[in-house]
Amino acid sequence: MLIYFRVDYNIRTSMIKKFVIITITTLALIGNVNASSDGELLLKKNDPTEIKECWEGFNRASFALNQGLDKIVFKPVASVYRTLPTPIKNGVSNSLDNLSNVVTVPNNILQGEFEKAVVNTGRFVINTTFGILGLIDVATLIGFEEYEKEDYGQTLAVHGAGPGCYLVLPVLGPSTARDTVASLTNFVGGDAWYNVTVKNDTQYFNESDFYFSKVTSGIDFRAKNYDSIENLENNSIDFYASVKSLYLQDRQQKILNTKTIIDTQNDSDWEEIEN
């Protein structure tokens, strides 16, 4: 079982509300996906230069909401999380990384990266068993190649789908039209962890395990990037624009599987940006 930080509020109700918001946003997004100035469909090609601000007013309002939630929820919890012993924090991160393989492996296959799919499947099996449900990264210790996380948005990009408009989702944060639509794949069978916890009634897991893993992932990310986020916010003329630049660069690096800095903004301080 993963190590979770149990938050004293109704996770289920919170997540249902979040899904409603995302669904409504996505429907609006799909209905306006051709809102470019030249009238072309924004999702027709994978060209990162075509990422446009179609809904800046909504994005900035959503960004302000997320900042408020960060200040009253995620930042305080992350600050406590940072004080935990390093082995505990490493164990949580390892477990979450191991769990992400249930999405990475199918996307390795969809992208034609069959060798990586085999390696990542091996990592998952070894770490889940000998690594005590992923708490210990045994696979790396015995020489398995480290892997890059993959998701359905990256797969769409690899096959030529363009990013569409930039979008800031309530609670979930930065995204694009393509990645928002792709993320819904997880909830129709694309995420095995979702399937065995929420979608199906299994003996060993229930839906609270899925939601706690997502909350924990957000806290782990916030704690890893605690100082970087604080520095960026304190030194940015426009914090919204800086986060957007960092996110889009990080996203393109993940799609291209490269560490090369794509733009002028150096985002090397960021530990990891989850979509």
ChimeraX attribute file (.defattr): number of C-alpha atoms within 10 A of each C-alpha:
attribute: neighborCount
match mode: 1-to-1
recipient: residues
	/A:1	11
	/A:2	17
	/A:3	16
	/A:4	15
	/A:5	13
	/A:6	11
	/A:7	12
	/A:8	6
	/A:9	8
	/A:10	8
	/A:11	16
	/A:12	13
	/A:13	10
	/A:14	11
	/A:15	12
	/A:16	11
	/A:17	12
	/A:18	15
	/A:19	14
	/A:20	11
	/A:21	14
	/A:22	20
	/A:23	15
	/A:24	11
	/A:25	18
	/A:26	20
	/A:27	12
	/A:28	11
	/A:29	22
	/A:30	14
	/A:31	10
	/A:32	16
	/A:33	20
	/A:34	18
	/A:35	18
	/A:36	17
	/A:37	8
	/A:38	8
	/A:39	9
	/A:40	11
	/A:41	14
	/A:42	24
	/A:43	21
	/A:44	13
	/A:45	16
	/A:46	19
	/A:47	15
	/A:48	15
	/A:49	8
	/A:50	16
	/A:51	20
	/A:52	18
	/A:53	15
	/A:54	19
	/A:55	15
	/A:56	14
	/A:57	10
	/A:58	14
	/A:59	20
	/A:60	15
	/A:61	14
	/A:62	20
	/A:63	23
	/A:64	14
	/A:65	15
	/A:66	18
	/A:67	17
	/A:68	13
	/A:69	14
	/A:70	16
	/A:71	11
	/A:72	10
	/A:73	13
	/A:74	20
	/A:75	18
	/A:76	13
	/A:77	18
	/A:78	21
	/A:79	14
	/A:80	10
	/A:81	18
	/A:82	16
	/A:83	10
	/A:84	10
	/A:85	9
	/A:86	10
	/A:87	11
	/A:88	13
	/A:89	19
	/A:90	15
	/A:91	20
	/A:92	22
	/A:93	22
	/A:94	20
	/A:95	25
	/A:96	21
	/A:97	19
	/A:98	25
	/A:99	20
	/A:100	18
	/A:101	26
	/A:102	20
	/A:103	18
	/A:104	23
	/A:105	23
	/A:106	22
	/A:107	24
	/A:108	23
	/A:109	15
	/A:110	17
	/A:111	18
	/A:112	13
	/A:113	13
	/A:114	15
	/A:115	11
	/A:116	19
	/A:117	21
	/A:118	14
	/A:119	16
	/A:120	25
	/A:121	18
	/A:122	14
	/A:123	24
	/A:124	24
	/A:125	16
	/A:126	22
	/A:127	23
	/A:128	20
	/A:129	13
	/A:130	14
	/A:131	20
	/A:132	16
	/A:133	21
	/A:134	27
	/A:135	25
	/A:136	23
	/A:137	25
	/A:138	20
	/A:139	22
	/A:140	14
	/A:141	9
	/A:142	9
	/A:143	8
	/A:144	15
	/A:145	13
	/A:146	12
	/A:147	15
	/A:148	13
	/A:149	19
	/A:150	21
	/A:151	27
	/A:152	25
	/A:153	26
	/A:154	24
	/A:155	21
	/A:156	22
	/A:157	22
	/A:158	16
	/A:159	12
	/A:160	14
	/A:161	18
	/A:162	25
	/A:163	29
	/A:164	29
	/A:165	24
	/A:166	23
	/A:167	29
	/A:168	24
	/A:169	23
	/A:170	20
	/A:171	17
	/A:172	15
	/A:173	19
	/A:174	22
	/A:175	24
	/A:176	24
	/A:177	24
	/A:178	27
	/A:179	24
	/A:180	25
	/A:181	18
	/A:182	17
	/A:183	18
	/A:184	18
	/A:185	14
	/A:186	16
	/A:187	14
	/A:188	11
	/A:189	13
	/A:190	19
	/A:191	20
	/A:192	18
	/A:193	21
	/A:194	20
	/A:195	18
	/A:196	19
	/A:197	19
	/A:198	18
	/A:199	15
	/A:200	12
	/A:201	12
	/A:202	12
	/A:203	8
	/A:204	9
	/A:205	15
	/A:206	16
	/A:207	19
	/A:208	14
	/A:209	18
	/A:210	17
	/A:211	19
	/A:212	19
	/A:213	20
	/A:214	14
	/A:215	16
	/A:216	22
	/A:217	19
	/A:218	17
	/A:219	22
	/A:220	22
	/A:221	18
	/A:222	24
	/A:223	24
	/A:224	18
	/A:225	18
	/A:226	17
	/A:227	13
	/A:228	17
	/A:229	17
	/A:230	10
	/A:231	11
	/A:232	14
	/A:233	15
	/A:234	11
	/A:235	11
	/A:236	12
	/A:237	10
	/A:238	11
	/A:239	15
	/A:240	16
	/A:241	12
	/A:242	16
	/A:243	19
	/A:244	17
	/A:245	17
	/A:246	17
	/A:247	21
	/A:248	20
	/A:249	21
	/A:250	23
	/A:251	21
	/A:252	19
	/A:253	15
	/A:254	17
	/A:255	18
	/A:256	13
	/A:257	13
	/A:258	11
	/A:259	11
	/A:260	13
	/A:261	14
	/A:262	14
	/A:263	11
	/A:264	8
	/A:265	11
	/A:266	13
	/A:267	19
	/A:268	13
	/A:269	10
	/A:270	17
	/A:271	14
	/A:272	14
	/A:273	15
	/A:274	15
	/A:275	15
